[in-house]
Structures are given as structure tokens and as C-alpha cells.
Amino acid sequence: MSNILICYFSGTGNTKKVVKEFAKNMQNFGATVTLHNIEDGEIKQDLNNFDHIGIAYPIHAFNAPEIVLDFAKTLKKCKFKSKKPLFIIKTSGEPLVLNNISSTKLRSILKKNFVLTNEYHYCMPYNIIFRHTNNMAYKMWNTAQNVIPIDCQEILQDKIDKLSYFPCRHFLSWAFRIEHWGGKFNGKHYKVNESCVKCTACAKRCPTHNITIENGEFKFGKNCIMCMRCSFCCPTNAIKIGFFNKWKVNGQYNFDAFNESETQTHKKYCKKAYKKYFKKMETKISQNMQK
């Protein structure tokens, strides 16, 4: 029986949703699964007791979020009897091949103690840029649910499956990490408007404790990682996200049903990339059913 650890960070719930699906399927295949929320800090258990270790995150500007990279540095300090098999799970709102480079820095940090065996990318609906339709959210999630059992079996059966990379990925990954600095700068310009009901959910849920309340006034500091949890989950849509406010998305998606009457938006956005992604997933599912 395999003993699996999955360490995850999830801004607004998509990555957590995928990770829980992984855990459910791995347990169905007889594995023991431990989930660790990266927001909870360093892991207390002996990592030598796990057969496979996974790291899951939402892609931020073609990179892993800074909170994930900082966590990876704590794993770098751990003492291992031998290199551990590592699998990576990542989510994003679009299936651009450029997303493949998002683990470049993460893998560099972990290369001393881990060997990458599997890497998976799942499309899940945006929490910034624009709002996907619920139909697209349903399609994304339904696709993930059908392919995740296959991916779980690959990991448990030690079948290597990696994403393709391309030249200049190290430079591109480094260049796009300007988002880490940019997030801190932009985060200081977040504001709360008059529709705020002072529920304080944003401050309580912020993964970097970047939101404080003094004398009833909300203040946004310099530790923002632009996970969008505060603005996406705000019950009254009261938070302005600085220079990116035109890209703001607010409110949970309905993943459970397809609505025939819903109007599709942004029909041409990444059209070829989405078509290729869903076709690839359908092929993988179909081939697995034929075995």
C-alpha cells in the first residue's frame, strides 16, 4: 500500500477541489493519502515515511505562487534517506503551453531531494481576467474528474508522465516572476468600497495575513500574492483589486450542471488551445477505457 503526501496551496478553491479528487481516487486504489495545506506552514511528519510526495498549486503568471516556492525551500532542508518521487499538480484558467514552465523554479529548489516523475495540468475557471461561463466550468471539472483517476493510477504504478518543456524556459520563468514583486506593489492599492458589510472574511482568510482592520478601516499591506481570495469570495463584491480591477472576477462557479440556455462568452479566447486541451484529455480517457 502506497503512502502519499500532497502539499497544496489553493487561492479560491480550484486547486483544492482537484487535490481532493486526487485523494479520493488514490484512496479508492488502496493508497493512504495525507493532505497538507501549505498555509499551515512546515510539515511536522517524517517525510521519509511517504512513498510519493505531491505539490499542487494554481499557476500565477506562468509560475508557482511565491508561497509555494517558500514552502519548497523548507522541504529542501529536510534530511532524506534517498531522493523521493515527486509529482506536481497545477491548475490554470487556460491551457497555453507556456504554463508548462510554471514549475521551473519549483523543480530547481527541490532537485536535491526529489526526482520529478509525474506532472499534470488541469484547466479550471478563472478567478481573474474574466469570468468563464458556468458551462465552461462544468466542462473543465467534468474533464478533470474523468482523467484524474487515470493520472492517479500512473503515479501509483510508477508510470512516468511529464509535461513537455521548451528552450529558454529558465529565462522565461525568471522574467514572469516579476508578478511576485508586482503582486506586492499592486496589493497595496487594493481598496474596499461602500458596499462592504464589514464581515471581515477577507482579513480572516488571507493566506499571507495581508489585510488588517484598524478602527473599522481595512488596510492592505505589501505581502499580497494576488491569489484573489479576498475579491473573488467577497459576498458583496466590495474589493477593488488595484490596477487590475477591470479583470476582477467575483463569486463562486456552479460546477454541477450544464445549462443549455447559457450564452457563451469570450468565444475566440484561446480557442485553439482549449480545443487541443479537451481533445487531448478525451483521447487519454478513451485510450484508458479500451485497456
Helices and strands as residue ranges (DSSP letters): E 3-8, H 14-28, E 32-37, G 38-40, G 47-49, E 52-58, H 66-76, E 84-92, G 97-103, H 104-110, E 114-123, H 134-156, H 169-176, H 178-187, E 190-192, H 201-205, E 211-214, E 217-220, H 229-233, E 239-241, G 242-247, H 271-290
